[in-house]
Amino acid sequence: MSKADVLLGLQWGDEGKGKIVDVLTPKYDIIARFQGGPNAGHTLEFNGIKHVLHTIPSGIFHPTALNVVGNGVVIDPVIFKKEVDALTALGVDVNKKLVISKRAHLILPTHRLIDAASEAAKGKNKIGSTLKGIGPTYMDKTGRNGLRVGDIEGADFKEKYNNLVEKHKQLLAFYNFEYNLSELEPAWFAAIDELKKLTFIDTEHYINDSIKKGKKILAEGAQGSLLDIDFGSYPFVTSSNTICAGACNGLGIAPNRVGNVIGIFKAYCTRVGSGPFPTELHDEVGEKIRQNGREFGSTTGRPRRCGWLDIPALKYAIEINGVTELMMMKADVLSDFENIEVCTHYMHKGQKIDYLPYSIEPSDVTPVYETVKGWNTDLTKLTSKEALPKELIDYIKYIEKLVEVPISIVSIGPDRTQTIFMK
């Protein structure tokens, strides 16, 4: 029996998962998204085209792979329709290559309004939400109020929709938030009609049958491990389980059906939105990384906060995910640094520790750095691991020694061709 491999981000999201899924897809029959929603922005670049996917799995551009939107994903029909339209314009036959779980929850226009109202009410304590309605949708899911893709096919869909909207209106009244729902609903219902043209399936049966038949499956995560609702820097987290265990919940597969766990990380760290970030740089070095790496959110356009690689946080993410191989992204962004700093430990309550404690607020942890020699070479045109500068090889070996997991791929640019296979 085959197993499903899981690919996920090990930092605060934006690690480059979309590119790697795109690179790895030829090895797989099925690519399945297991959590999150249109707060994700998976950027793929090839043949001079740059494409951002929000809900649809990153294997959609390959001719052979089937793409599955799992039950753990929340779907905004309006954004989904835009994605489908953009893919169709590029010649992708979405109807043939994409199936959706009937158990996936729908984001309503009122979910987005609640998200905006809630974030506005928090004032300076805001979480830094993408305002896509993700949190309120997951709240309705756990509150057992949610509307699901499978409901679209029911005769009472409109009634269920209206009942939920009435609940939302009561909540919005509490916030004293101005809105015009009648402006938002026509586009939403038009998108629902388009959604109906796609194939809805019981993905848990489909995925498990595919495993029995020996199909190769890659489960694609969104966001990053440090944004996990349980294990991330709470409350500055997303509303779903972004870690490997989330693939079991989000697709309906048992833990013993998980094969390789592929962890993606950047050669440095970034974070979007609010929340603690121990290695954040507030100086010209941080700004240089931001500009070199074009570190602006693919979903929101917000400038990302940048900092040096954080080993205690990386080790933590590796441990809770059971990572079996690592892939390091954006090595090219550090190409013109003489020296690179790496956080190897924290000072925490007067002790030097090498793990992530309960709180990583600045008042609780201070990063301890080691300096590593930079490679000071343009990497973007290199095509083999033999061509990589010695200092970059040393950096890779240095990280491998600290985290005790091999790095199998190093990315040296955004295009799918700018990928070096180390093993």
N, C-alpha and C positions, 0 to 999 in steps of 0.2 A: 504493500500500500504506500502510495506517495504521501508526502506531507506538504503543508502550506508554509512557505517561507514568509517572514514578516519583515517589512522595511519601515523604519521609523526614524524620526529626528531625535537627537539626544540633547538638544539645547532648548532655547526658547522659540522654536519654530524657525522658518526661513533658512533651513540648513542646505537646501538644494535637493530635496527629495524628488521633485518632479523630473529634474534632469536625469537622476540615477534610475528612476523607474523607466523612463524612456530608453536609457542605454541598456537596461537589463531585460526589457520586454521580449526581445527575440528569443530568450531562453524559456519563456513562460507561455502557457495556453490561456490563462485567466489572470487578469489584474483586478483586484477587489478593494475598493475603499471601505474602511470599517468604522470611521467616526468623523465627527466634525461636520462642518457645512461650508457655506460660501465665505466663511471667514478665512478659509485656506486660499492661498494663491500659489499654485505650482507652475513655475515658469519653465518652458521648454524652448530651446533654440536649435534650429537646424535649417539647412538650405536657405540661410538668410532670413528665415521667418522667426519672429519671437511670438510665442503664444502663451497666454496665462489661462490655466484651468482652475476653476473654483470648486466644483462638485464632481465633475466627471473624472474618472481615473486617468492617470498619465500614460496609460498604454494605448490610448484611443487612436494615435497616429500610425500604429503598426498594423499591417494588413491582416495578420493572423489572430492576434489576441482578442478574446472576448473581455469586455469590461463590465464589472458588476458594482453597482452602488448598494452597499450593504444596509442592513437594518439599523446599524448604529449611526448612520448618517442622517442629518436633517437637511431637508431640501426646500429651497425657495424657488417655486415654479417660475417666477419672473426671471431670476438670474439664470436658472437652468435653461430656459427657453433661449436666452441670449447666447449661452454657450453652445447649444445645439445649432442655432442659426449660423454662428461663426464657423463652426466645424463643417457644416453642410456647404457653406460658401467655399471652403477649402477642399471640397470634394470628398469629405469623409461620410460614409454611409452609416450614420449614427444608429438607425433602426436595426441594422444587422449586427452592430458591434457593441451594443449597450443594453443591459437589462437592469431593472430596478427592483429592490426588495419591496414587497407589499407592506412590510413592517417598518419601513423608514418613515419618520415623522415629517410633516409639512410645516414650513414656516409661513404663518399668515401675515398679512399686512399689519395687523394689530400687534403681533409679536415684535415687529420692528419699532412700532410706536412705543410699546412698553419699554423696550431696550433703551430708546432715546430718552424717555421720561425718567427712567430709573437712573441712568448715567448723569443726566442733568441735575437730578436731585442730590446726587452724591457730592457735587461741587468739587472742591479740591481733593476729595478722597476718591475720585473716580478711578475705575479699574483700567481704563484705556480700551474699552470694548470697541470692536469694529462696527458696532451698531447695526449688525445684520440680523438681529432677532434670535441669535443662537441660544443665548442663556434662557430667555423666556420660553423658547420652544422645548428645551431640555427640562425646564421646570414643569411645563405642562405634561411632559412625558412621565416624569416621576410622580407628578400630582394626579396622574391617570385621567387627564382631561384631553390628551393630545388627539390630533387628527392625523391619520396615516395615509400613505399612498393607496393602500388597499381599500380605504373608505371611498375613494373617488369612484369606484365601480359600483358602490351601493346606491340604492334608490333614495336613501335618506341622507346623502352627502350634504346637500344644501342645509338641511335641518341641523345636522351636526356642526356644520360651519357656523351657522347663526347662533347656536347655543354657546359655542366657545367665544364668539365675538362679544356676546352679551356679558359674559364673565370678564372679558378683557376691558370692556367699556367701564365697568364698575371699578376696575383697577386703575384705569386712566383717570377717572374722576378723582380718585384719591390723590393723584399727582398734580392735579390742576394744570394739565398739559394741553395746549391747544393743538388740534389736529383736524384733518379733513379726510375721513375714511372713504367717502364716495369718490375721491380723486384716485385712490389707490386700487380699489376693488376691480374695475373693469380689466385692467392689465393682468391682474392676478387670475381672474376667471378665464381670460383668453389663454393664459399660459397653462392653466389646468387642462383646457381642451387640447392643447398641443402635447402636453404630457401623456394624455390618453393614447396617443398614437404609438407610444413606446411600449415595450414588453415589460409587464409587471410579473414577477415570479416569487416563489417561496425560495429565497436565496439560500436558506440553511439546508434545504434538501438538495438544491442544485450543487452547492459547494461540496457537501459531503459525498454525493454521488460522484462528482468529478474526482475527488480524492481517491475513492474506491476504484475508479477507472484508470488511475495512474496519471491523471492530468497534472501538469505543473502549475501551481498557483502561487501568486505573489499578493500578499495583503499589504495595501498601501495606507500608511498612517498620515494624518494631517497634524498641523501644529508641532509641538515638541514635547519631550518627556517632562521638562521642567515647567510645563503648563498643564500637567495632568491635574484633574480635579482633586485627587487624593494625595499625590506625591509631589505636586508642583509647589511653587512659592505662593501658597494660598494667602489671601483671597485673590491675588493677581494671577489668575489662571483661567483656562477655558472651562467649559461646562461638561466635558466628556473625559473618558479615560483614554489618554493618548499613548499609553504604554502598551507593551506586547499583549498583556492580558485583555486589553480592549479589543484586540482582533478576535478573541474567542467570543466575547459578548456581542461584538459588532457584526459578526458573520455567522455565528452559530456553530463554531467548531470547538471541539474539545481540546484542552491543553496538550494532550498527547498526540494531537494532529499537527502541532507546530514543528516545523523543521528548523532551518537556519533563521537566525534573527540578525538582520543587517542594520547596523546603527550608522546614521549619517551625522557628521559634525563638521563645522567649519574649522579652519586652521586658527581661528580667533573666535570671539563670541559677539552675538548681537541680541538685542531685545527690542520689541516694539510695545508701546503702551507703558503703563505704570508698573511698579513693583521693584523689589530689590535686585541688584546686579553687582555683585562684589567687585568684579574686575573692570567695571565701566571706566572709560577714559573721558574726562571732561576737557581735554586739552587739544592741541593741534594734531597730536598723534591719533586720537580718536576720530578727529575730522578727516585726517588723511586716509584712514581705513574706510571711513564712510564714502568718501569720494572715489577712492580706488575700486571699492567693491560695489559701487552704485547701490549703496544700502538704503533703499527707500522701499517701503512696503508695496508688494505687488498687488495687494487688495486695497489698501488705503492710501498709498502714496506717501505715508508719513515717514520722516527720516528715522532710521533705526538707530538706537543707541549702540555704540560699539565699544569693545574692550578686548583685553588679551584672553587667551585660552585659559579656561578654569578646569584644572585637572580633578579636584575633589568633586565638582559638579558632574564632570564627565564620567568619573568612576561610579558615582551614585546612579546615573542613568544606565550605565552598562550593567550594573548589578540588578536593578529592579526589572530590567528587560531581558536579562539572560543573553546579552549580545554575544554572537559567535564570530562576527567579522565587522570591521569598521571601514568606513569610506570617508576620506577627508576631502572636503570641498574648499574651493577658493584659495588654494595655495598661492595662486598668481597674485592675489590681492596684497600679499606681504612681500612681493618681489623687490621693492626698493627700500627695504629696511636693513640698516647695518646690523642691528641687534633686535631680537624678539624676546619679549618677556613672557614667561609662563608661570601662572599661579599654581604652585605645587601643594601648598598647605594654607590653612587659615590660622590666625590667632583667634582663639575663642575662649573667653573667660580665663585668660592668663595661660592657656595651654595651646601648644601647636598641634593641630589636628589635620588629618588628610581625608576627612569625610564631610558630608553635608549635614549640618545639624538641623534641628527643628526650625530655627530662624536664621536667615542669612541677611537680615537687615544690617546696615552699616554699624549700628550700635552693638551688634552681636559678633560680627566677624570682620577681620582685617586680612586681606590677601597677603600671602608671603610669596615673593617672586624669585625665580631663577632666570638668569639671562642666557639666551642661546644665540649663537651666531646666525645672522640672516644669510640668504643666498644671493641677494642683490643681482639677480639675473631675470631677464624676461623669460617666462616659462611658456607663454601662450602658443609658441610655434613648435614646441617639442612633441615628439611622437612616440618615444619609447622610454622605459624606465632607465635604460642605460644612459640616456641623454640628460637625466635629471642631475642638477648640481649636487656635489657631495654634501653641502650644508643642508639641503632639503632632505636628502636621505638620512642624514644625522638627526634632523628634526623628527622625521617619521619614526626612526628607531627609538629616539628619546621618549616619544609619546607611547609607543608600544610597550616599552619597558615599564613605564609608570602605570599603565592601565591593564597590562597583561592580556591584551587582545590584539590580533594581527590587523593591520591596515591593508586591505586588498585592492582598493582603488584610490587614486589621487586625482582630483579634478583640477585642471589648470586653465579653465576658461568656461564660459557659459554654453558653448556649442557642444552638441553630443559627441563631436569628434575630438574635443579637447579633454580626453579622458585617458589616464595612464593606468593600465592594469599591472599591479605590483606582483601578484602571485601567479 
